[in-house]
């Protein structure tokens, strides 16, 4: 975000949403070193709910090193918010081609994706259109169908 702010004259802020749990030393250290720290807002999830925060976003930046699934990506899709996510772990499968994927260790690539997302409305609209299709692959109904199919296969053996 700092690199994005340095390279762009944009009014955007970074909202870090959720409770601080454990292992926050890296987050706090990074924040302390930021040039643009006045542009960062920490919101505890007890103050506002996910749809309210997500719905006000220009984009969701969910750039994790590892996730078991990546539910926030789907929350972004359902909220009508374009997504920037990691190209690692489960995120590519969940995001498909409906999100910008970046190397979570490459700050230049992350800043470039933020710049693209904030400056290219055509890209945002294209991603949102794809997100409507991608999110259906992970609906509760689709999940139930897949589980049912596996039960039937297992029962037939």
RONU-210410 format. One line per field, with one value per residue (C-alpha): residue number from 1; residue in one letter; x, y, z. Coordinates in steps of 0.1 Angstrom, whole numbers, plus 2048, in hexadecimal, padded with zeros to 3 digits. Layout:
N
titor c(NUM,...)
kollo c(a,...)
u c(X,...)
v c(Y,...)
w c(Z,...)
END
This chain:
157
titor c(1,2,3,4,5,6,7,8,9,10,11,12,13,14,15,16,17,18,19,20,21,22,23,24,25,26,27,28,29,30,31,32,33,34,35,36,37,38,39,40,41,42,43,44,45,46,47,48,49,50,51,52,53,54,55,56,57,58,59,60,61,62,63,64,65,66,67,68,69,70,71,72,73,74,75,76,77,78,79,80,81,82,83,84,85,86,87,88,89,90,91,92,93,94,95,96,97,98,99,100,101,102,103,104,105,106,107,108,109,110,111,112,113,114,115,116,117,118,119,120,121,122,123,124,125,126,127,128,129,130,131,132,133,134,135,136,137,138,139,140,141,142,143,144,145,146,147,148,149,150,151,152,153,154,155,156,157)
kollo c(x,x,x,x,x,x,x,x,x,x,x,x,x,x,x,x,x,x,x,x,x,x,x,x,x,x,x,x,x,x,x,x,x,x,x,x,x,x,x,x,x,x,x,x,x,x,x,x,x,x,x,x,x,x,x,x,x,x,x,x,x,x,x,x,x,x,x,x,x,x,x,x,x,x,x,x,x,x,x,x,x,x,x,x,x,x,x,x,x,x,x,x,x,x,x,x,x,x,x,x,x,x,x,x,x,x,x,x,x,x,x,x,x,x,x,x,x,x,x,x,x,x,x,x,x,x,x,x,x,x,x,x,x,x,x,x,x,x,x,x,x,x,x,x,x,x,x,x,x,x,x,x,x,x,x,x,x)
u c(800,81D,82C,80A,805,828,822,7FF,7EE,7CF,7B8,7B4,7B8,7C2,7A9,7B6,797,793,79E,7C3,7C9,7EC,80D,808,82C,833,814,81C,840,836,81C,836,84D,832,834,80F,804,7EB,7D9,7D4,7B5,7B2,78E,785,76A,755,74F,742,738,749,72F,730,756,759,73D,74F,770,77F,78F,796,7BC,7BE,7E2,7E9,807,7F1,7CC,7B9,79D,79A,776,77E,783,75F,753,762,752,730,734,73B,75E,77B,797,7BD,7C9,7E7,7F2,7FA,7E9,7C3,7BE,7C3,7A9,78F,796,79A,79D,785,7A1,7C3,7DC,7FE,81D,817,83D,83F,836,83B,822,809,80C,808,7E8,7DB,7E3,7D1,7B3,7AF,7B6,7A5,77F,77C,792,77D,75D,76C,777,755,744,75B,756,731,738,756,744,729,743,745,721,711,6FB,719,72C,70E,70C,731,72F,70F,721,73E,726,715,736,742,722,724,746)
v c(800,818,812,817,838,843,83C,84A,86A,857,85E,83A,82D,80A,7FB,7DE,7CC,7B3,7AD,7AC,789,77C,77F,7A4,7AE,7AE,7C2,7DC,7DF,7E4,7FE,811,813,81F,841,841,835,852,841,820,81A,7FC,7F1,7D7,7C0,7C7,7EB,7E4,7C4,7B5,7BF,7E3,7E5,7D1,7E3,804,7F8,7FF,7DD,7C1,7BA,797,78E,772,75A,73C,735,716,724,74A,753,779,775,768,783,79D,78D,78D,7B1,7BC,7C6,7BD,7A8,7A8,788,771,759,73F,724,721,745,73F,723,739,758,749,764,77A,78B,79A,781,78C,77D,786,78C,7A5,7C7,7D7,7BF,7C5,7EB,7E7,7D3,7EE,808,7F4,7EE,813,821,809,808,7F1,7D7,7DA,7D4,7B7,7A7,7AD,79C,77E,77E,777,757,74D,751,738,71D,720,724,710,6FE,6F5,6E9,6D3,6C4,6BB,6AB,698,68B,67F,66D,65C,651,644,631,621,611)
w c(800,808,7E6,7D5,7E7,7DE,7B9,7B6,7C0,7CC,7E9,7F2,815,821,83A,84D,85A,876,899,8A2,8AE,8B2,8A0,897,89C,876,86F,88A,87F,85B,865,87A,85C,843,833,82C,84E,851,834,847,85B,873,878,892,885,8A4,896,873,861,843,829,835,833,814,801,806,7F7,7D5,7D7,7EF,7F3,802,7FB,813,813,81C,820,824,80E,80A,814,813,7ED,7EA,802,7EA,7CC,7DE,7E9,7C5,7CD,7B6,7C6,7C7,7D6,7D9,7BE,7D9,7ED,7E7,7DB,7B5,7B6,7C9,7B5,792,778,78B,79F,79B,7A8,7B5,7C5,7EA,7EF,7D2,7DF,7BD,7AD,7C9,7C5,7A0,7A4,7BC,7A2,786,79C,7A5,783,76B,76F,751,763,783,76F,75D,77D,78E,770,773,799,795,783,799,7BA,7AF,7AD,7D3,7DC,7F9,7DF,7C9,7E8,7F2,7CF,7CF,7F2,7E7,7C8,7DD,7F5,7D7,7C9,7EA,7F0,7CE,7D6)
END
